C-alpha cells in the first residue's frame, strides 16, 4: 500500500501537469492576442466615405445574395430584413428562408413587404427539404422569401443557395443587424485576392445599444452583468483569436451570424452539412480542403471592421444551451476532419490551427474543471503544498483575468467602438470578475457538451428571441 509521502509526490506531479497545461493554453492565447494587436495596428481603419462611394460605383465588386434562415422569428424578422435591404452595396439581394415557422413569421413578411407568389426557379441542385412556395415583392426591392418545410438552419441555407443569383452569398442570422457599410467591407477581400473563398466580420453584442429603424444609432455596454461578460468573451475571441488565425491562414470559424462565401465554392463542396449543429465551422474546414484552379490553398479571411450586431442571452439556461451546442458543433467538426491534424501538407492549418483547437478548445474546459477539483482535494487533505496550489491559481485565474483585460485594452487601442468611459469601466470590471464564476460555469457547460457529443445527443436547443425594440437594456429612438 502506498505511503502518504508517495501519494503526496504523485499528487504534486499531477498538479504540476495541470499547471503546465493551463500555462501553455493561456500563453498561446496571449500570443494570439499579440498577433491580433500588431495585425490590427498594421491595417487600415474603416473604409473612408470616398472609398465606399468608389466601390459603390465599381463594376468589379461582386454581387451578393444574403441568405437568412428564419424559424419562428416574428419578433425580429421585419426589422432584420429592413436592415439588410438598406445595406450599401451596388448589387445585393436578400433571401429569407422560412424554415417551417409555426408563428406569424411568413405572414408578417408577406404583409410588410407586399409579397406575391413568384415563378422564380432554383438554379442550384443542393438537396433540401420540400419548398412550398417562393415569394417576391411588388415593390422595387430585391427581396425573395423561400417557404419550406422545417429541416434546420443548414438545410435552409442550402435551399437559399439554390435560389440565389449572385456570385457571393452571405449567411446572416435573422436575429442580427448589420451596419450599413458592412457588406462592402466584407466583400473587398474578394477583389484583393482571387484565392479568397470566404470572409467573416466581427460580431458584437447589441444588448444595451440604441436602435432606430433597424440600425444601431448609439453603442453602449449592456447593463446586465451576464451580457457584459459575454462582451468581454467576444472581444477575446474575435480581436485576438480570429484576427490571429486569419493572419496565419488557419481561420476555422466564420460565425454563422455573419459570413460571406463564393457561391460556386459552396456548391463545389456540397453546401452546408445538415447532420451537425456546428455547420459554420464544419463548412470552413471543408473549404480549406478545396484547392483552387491554380492548385493553391484557398484564402479564408476575418475582417475586423464590418460589424454584425446580435442579441446575446441574458438568462443562464439559454446561455447554457448555447454553449453546449457550440461545443458539440466544434467537436463534431474537428472529429470529422481529424485526418488533417498534424499534417504538414495543410500548412499552418494542419500544424497549428487544428492541433490548437483539439488540445485547447475541446479539452481545456475538462482539464480546467479537473484541475480545480484536484487542487481543492489535494489542499484539503494536505497532499499538495499551498505554494503549488497558488501556482495553479495564478496561471488559471490571474493570467485569465490578464487576458480578458488585455482584450478590452486591445479594443480600446484599435477599433474603439465603446466611446463612453463609463462603458469602458463596466467592461473592465466584468473582465476582473469573469474568473470568479463565469469562466467555471462556461467550462462546466462546455464539458457537458463534450459528454453529449460522446453520447451522440442531438438537438439545437431553444433560443429565446426578443424584438429589437425590446432588447434587454436597449433604448429605441
Secondary structure, DSSP 4 states (H G I P E B T S, - for coil): ---HHHHHHHHHHHHHHHHHHHHHHHHHHHHHHHHHHHHHHHS--SPPHHHHHHHHH-TTSPPEEEEEEESS-TTTHHHHHHHHHT---SSEEEEEEEES-SSSHHHHHHHHHTEEE-----------SPEEEEEEESSSS-EEEEEE----HHHHHHHHHHH--SSEEEEE-TTEEE-TTHHHHHHHHHHH-TTEEEEEEEEEE-TT-EEETTEEEE----SSHHHHHHHHHHHIIIIIIIHHHHHTT------TTEEEEEHHHHHHTTS--TT-S-HHHHHHHHHHT-B-TTSPBPEEEEEEEEEEEE----SHHHHHHHHHHHHHHHHHHHHHTGGGTT-GGGHHIIIIIHHHHIIIIISHHHHHHHHHHHHHHHHHTT-S-HHHHHHHHIIIIIHHHHHHHHHHHHHHHTT-----HHHHHHHHHHHHHHHHHHHHHHHHHHHHHHHHHHTT-----------GGG-TT-EE-
